[in-house]
Amino acid sequence: MSLIYAEQRSRLSGQTQAGSRRKHAQPREERRHRGRRGVRVSSRRKQLFPLDRMDGENSALSGGVERERERLPPIYTSSAPAGLGRGVKQPFPSLGTFISTLSQRRDVGGRGLTGGMTGTLSGTLGLRHGRELPPICSDVRQKQRFSIDTLPPEVKAPFPSDPVIPLRTKTSREFQEDMERAVQSGDWRDVREFYLTTFKSFIEINAAFKREANGSFNTIDDSGVNAKFVNAVYDALLSTPQDIQKSVLKGIINSLLREWKGPRSKDDLRAYFILVQNPQYSSTNTYVIYAHLLRQIAVLSEADHHFLVHWLKKLSTRRFKQLVERLLQFISSRLFPAEPDELPPLAKCSWWIPSATKVLSLFNAANSVSSPPIMPFTDFYNITLEHIDFMEDYRTWQNYGNSNRFSFCQFPFILSTVVKKSIIQKDSEQQMISQARQSLVSKVSRRQRVDMNLLFLNIKVRRAQLLSDSLDELMRKRCDLKKKLRVTFVGEAGLDMGGLTKEWFLLLVRQIFHTDYGMFTYMKDSRCHWFSSWKCDNYSEFQLVGTLMGLAVYNSIALDIHFPLYCYRKLLTPPTAPCDQNALVGMATATLDDLQQVTPELAHGLAELLSYEGNVEDDFCLTFQVFQEEMGVIKSNNLKPGGDRIPVTKQNRKEYVQLYIDFLLNKSIYKQFAAFYHGFHSVCASDALMLLRPEEVEMLVCGSPELDMSALQKAAQYEGYSKTDATVRCFWDVVLSFPLELQKKLLHFATGSDRVPVGGMADLNFKISKIDVPTDWLPISHTCFNQICLPPYRTRKELKHKLTIAISNAEGFGLE
C-alpha cells in the first residue's frame, strides 16, 4: 500500500502571525522555522501511516506529531492566490480530517491531483464549511514531491462536490429492539454506540435520520427526515443512562462550536431541524447549549428560514406544541431565573432572548401558513412579559423600529392581548395628557380663565335624541377627540365616573346598528353586521361611527358590535392611516373564507361553482356581471370591462369568483368603509395598532363574548359582607342559575356594559357591598365602580325576585 505523511499546522502564536506579515527579506533558516501558510511535509523524520489505518490511529499519533511540529520544514508557494495574501492565518483541519476527506472533495478545476502534486488544490479539502486549506503550488522543492503514481486510487479519484453521507441502515424498529434488550439486560453498549455515533456531527445526523443518505430533498415540501425514527430516538433518550445523555450533548457541542464558513447546505438545515427537537433542552442545565443552537438557527439566511418554516409545519401537533412551550419557557427562565446563579449573568448572554424569540417567530410563521393553524395564536403569548417594563420596550421599538436593537414589540405575536391593551391605554393616556396640556397652555398664554372642562371631551345628549345629539357633538368637538371622554345625560343628575360613558356607548351602538337606520345590514346566516352598499353624497355618518368605535378603544370601553373578523383585517390595512387622504385604505385581500364569515350561503354556492365537473358555461349561464339591490332597486355591476358579454367558463371561473368576492367585500362598499376607517384612526392614531392581529382588535373593541360567572365569583370583593354570609351564598346560587340573557343583564346593571374586558372577569374589580335598608328595597348599583349593593335579604326566593326586577329595568341614572 502506498504511504503518505502530512501534518497540519496549529494556530500560530501572536509572534508568528506578526512574522508572517513582514517582508520576506529574512534569512532562509529563519523563514524556514517560522514558515508561511502551507501544509508541512517532513523531509527529516518521516512517520509513515497507511491510508486505511489513518483515522483509527489519529489520536495515538497526535502526541508524536505535536513533538515534531516545530521541526518540520514548510512548503512555500511562489505567489499567494487572490484573496489569500498575507492576511491572518487560519487554522487547518485535523490530520485525520485532512486525510479522510481527500477522497470526498473535487478540485474546482476538475483536475484532481496532477502529476507530482504540482496542481493547485483549489477547493475545500476539509469538512464542508470548514476552514479552507492553503494551496500547494508548483515550486515546491523537488525532494519533497510525490509521484501521482504512488498515490492510492481513492486519492486519485475525482472529489465530489458535497460530503458523502455514510450509509446507516438501522431502522426505527431495530432501534426500539436494541432499547428493549438494553433495558432487560442492562447492557447499553449498542445503544451507547448508536447515540455516540449519530450526534457527533451534522453528517452523521443526516446519515442516521435522512430517508435516503445522499438524496437531495431540496424542496420545502419534504425535509427528507425520517420523522418516525427521530421521534423514537428522542422519546427513548431521556430514559437512557446519564453517560449516554451526556455523550449526546457533547456531540452537539462539538458540532455547534465548529467554525462554519459559507452558506448552509440543506443537510445542515436538516441537522438544525433535528437538533432543535431534542427534549434535553427542557432542563436549565442544557440552556447554554440550547442558546448556541438557537443563535445559529436565528442567523440563517431568509431562504433557509423559509425552508425551516415549511418543514416545521409538518411536525405533529404534539411535537410542535412541545417545541413552542420549550422556547417560551426558555425566554421566561432567562428573564426571571428561579435561582440567581442558575444561569450565566444576563449581561454576558444578552443574545439569548433575541435568538430564542427569532426562532419562535419561525414557529409562529409555520403556524400561520398552516390551514387550519396547528395551535391557537394565543398559545404563543408569553404571560411572563406582563411583568416586565413593556412601555420601555414599546418606546425602544418606536425609536429604533425593526433595527438591530431588539425589542419584543418587533415580535408582537409573543405579547398577550393584556400587554397590548395596556400599551394602547398608556399610549392613549399620554396623548390625552398632551392634548389637555396644549389646551391649558393656550388659555394661559391668552390670559383667559381656565375652565377644568377643557381637560375633557364633554358630550351632552338627550336620551330621546341620543343618536342625532351624539353625532352633532362629535362633529363639533372633533379637535377634542383625544381628551378624556365625559358624558352627561340632560335632565339626569348622574356624575360620569365611567358608568355613564359605558351606558352612552351601549345605547348608541344599539341604535346605530338597528336595521331601520339602514347604515348596516344584519346578515342572519352569519349573525353579524355588514356595510350597506347604497350610494349617497355624504358618508360622514360612517366616519362618525368609526370615530365612535375608536373612542371606545381609546377609552377602554367594550362595545356590543358584531362585525365579521374580515372587517378588523380591513381596519388594519394599513394599520396606521396614510398621510395622503386619497391613498387606498381597507383593501385587504379577500378569500372565499372571508366571504364565508359574511354570507355563508353565497360562499357555499361559489365553492360549488369552483368544484363543478360539468359544463360551467351552459349549466350556470353566468357572465362577469353581478346584481345588487339598493333601496329596493336592482342594479347591475360589471366585474371587469365588458363583463356582461364575457361568459363564465371552466377556464375563467376562478377569476370570476375572486372578482366577485373582491367586489362584495371591498369595491362595492369602498367609500363607506374608507369613511369608517378614517373616523376610527382619527382617534386611535397609535403605533400600537401595528402590534395587533385582527382578532385582537376585535377583542379590544368587543371584549370577550364569553361570560364566566364562576370566574366573577372567584374574583369578587366584599364590603360589609363575607363570602360565607347567607345573603352572598344566595346571591351566587341565583346568578349561576340564571340563563345567559339574565347574566348579561346583571353585568350591564353592575358595570354599565354586558361585555367582558380583555383581561377577563378578574379585571372588572367587581364588588358586592352591604346596604342597611329595609329588605323591600331593590338592589342598587354603582356602575362607575362596578359595584352592586344588596340589602340583607333573608331568603333565596326574595333575593331572586328583587334582583330580577332590578336588572330588567336598569336604565337611567340618579344620585342617592
Secondary structure, DSSP 8 states (H G I E B T S, - for coil): --EE--B------HHHHHHHTS-S-S-HHHHHHH--SS-B--SSS---EEGGGHHHHHHHHHHHHHHHHTTS-----SS--TT-SSS-------HHHHHHTGGG---TTS--S-GGG-S---S--SSTTS-------TTS-GGG---GGGS-HHHHS---SS---------HHHHHHHHHHHHHH---HHHHHHHHHHTSSHHHHHHHHBSSTT----SSS---B-HHHHHHHHHHHTTS-HHHHHHHHHHHHHHHHS---S---HHHHHHHHHHTT-GGGGSGGGHHHHHHHHHHHHTS-HHHHHHHHHHHTTS-HHHHHHHHHHHHHHHHHHHS-SSTTSS--GGG-TTHHHHHHHHHHHHHHHHHHSSS-SS-GGGG--GGGGGS-HHHHHHHHHHHTTSSS--GGGSGGGS-HHHHHHHHHHHHHHHHHHHHHHHHHHHHHTT----GGGGEEEEEE-GGGHHHHHHHHHHHTGGGTTSEEEEEETT-----SSHHHHHHHHHHHHHHTSGGG-SEEEETTTTEEEE-----S--HHHHHHHHHHHHHHHTT--------HHHHHHHTSSSS--S-TTS--S-----HHHHHHH-HHHHHHHHHHHH--S-HHHHH--BSEEEEEETTEEEEEESSTTGGG-B--TTTHHHHHHHHHHHHHTGGGHHHHHHHHHHHHHH---GGGGG--HHHHHHHHH-BS---HHHHHHH-EEES--TTSHHHHHHHHHHHHS-HHHHHHHHHHHHS-SSB-TT-GGGG--EEEE--S-TTS--EEETTTTEEEE---SSHHHHHHHHHHHHHT-------
